[in-house]
Amino acid sequence: MVRSNQRVVFKRIGGESDKMSKIIEKGMEIYLKPTFTIETNHKKIIETARNLTKDCLSNKDKAVKLFYFVRDSIPYNLYMISVFVEDFKASRVLEWGKGYCGLRVTGRT
């Protein structure tokens, strides 16, 4: 364990950590599959994600980078209420550059 800038960083030693990472990644596959609104297979979503994460060294770094992109670059628009589920698709939100979290509030994806 190494302390770096007030963070605790665990060093990987040997192959056990790599094996555990692969097990964890395999278990995450279900959460990475595309849905109607979460379009992980859409060309623009993939392109944007790759461009944003090209310099990231780990999956955690990628997740943090993507989180901050959505938080800081896609403003919440209170008046963008829609009854059409298509308006909540990731590709449409990315295209418009703004979003409304109504589906997230109701738990629908």
MOVENVEN-V773277 format. One record per residue. N is the residue number from 1. RES is the residue in three letters. OMEGA is omega in radians with two decimals (NA if undefined). Layout:
<<N & RES & OMEGA> <N & RES & OMEGA>>
//
This chain:
<<1 & MET & -3.13> <2 & VAL & 3.07> <3 & ARG & -3.11> <4 & SER & -3.14> <5 & ASN & 3.11> <6 & GLN & 3.07> <7 & ARG & 3.05> <8 & VAL & -3.11> <9 & VAL & 3.10> <10 & PHE & 3.11> <11 & LYS & 3.04> <12 & ARG & 3.13> <13 & ILE & 3.11> <14 & GLY & -3.06> <15 & GLY & -3.09> <16 & GLU & 3.14> <17 & SER & 3.11> <18 & ASP & 3.10> <19 & LYS & -3.14> <20 & MET & 3.12> <21 & SER & -3.14> <22 & LYS & 3.10> <23 & ILE & 3.14> <24 & ILE & 3.13> <25 & GLU & 3.13> <26 & LYS & 3.12> <27 & GLY & -3.13> <28 & MET & -3.07> <29 & GLU & -3.12> <30 & ILE & -3.11> <31 & TYR & -3.11> <32 & LEU & -3.14> <33 & LYS & 3.13> <34 & PRO & 2.98> <35 & THR & -3.12> <36 & PHE & -3.11> <37 & THR & 3.13> <38 & ILE & -2.96> <39 & GLU & -3.14> <40 & THR & 3.12> <41 & ASN & -3.12> <42 & HIS & -3.07> <43 & LYS & -3.11> <44 & LYS & 3.12> <45 & ILE & 3.13> <46 & ILE & -3.14> <47 & GLU & 3.13> <48 & THR & -3.14> <49 & ALA & 3.13> <50 & ARG & 3.13> <51 & ASN & -3.12> <52 & LEU & -3.00> <53 & THR & -3.05> <54 & LYS & -3.13> <55 & ASP & -3.12> <56 & CYS & -3.10> <57 & LEU & -3.11> <58 & SER & 3.08> <59 & ASN & 3.10> <60 & LYS & 3.09> <61 & ASP & 3.12> <62 & LYS & -3.13> <63 & ALA & 3.14> <64 & VAL & 3.14> <65 & LYS & 3.13> <66 & LEU & 3.10> <67 & PHE & -3.13> <68 & TYR & 3.09> <69 & PHE & -3.13> <70 & VAL & -3.11> <71 & ARG & -3.00> <72 & ASP & -3.02> <73 & SER & 3.14> <74 & ILE & -3.06> <75 & PRO & 3.05> <76 & TYR & 3.14> <77 & ASN & -3.09> <78 & LEU & -3.05> <79 & TYR & -3.11> <80 & MET & -3.11> <81 & ILE & -3.13> <82 & SER & 3.06> <83 & VAL & -3.11> <84 & PHE & -3.09> <85 & VAL & 3.11> <86 & GLU & -3.13> <87 & ASP & 3.14> <88 & PHE & 3.11> <89 & LYS & -3.11> <90 & ALA & -3.12> <91 & SER & 3.13> <92 & ARG & 3.10> <93 & VAL & 3.10> <94 & LEU & 3.13> <95 & GLU & -3.11> <96 & TRP & -3.12> <97 & GLY & 3.08> <98 & LYS & -3.09> <99 & GLY & 3.12> <100 & TYR & -3.00> <101 & CYS & -3.10> <102 & GLY & 3.13> <103 & LEU & 3.14> <104 & ARG & -3.14> <105 & VAL & -3.12> <106 & THR & 3.10> <107 & GLY & 3.12> <108 & ARG & 3.05> <109 & THR & NA>>
//
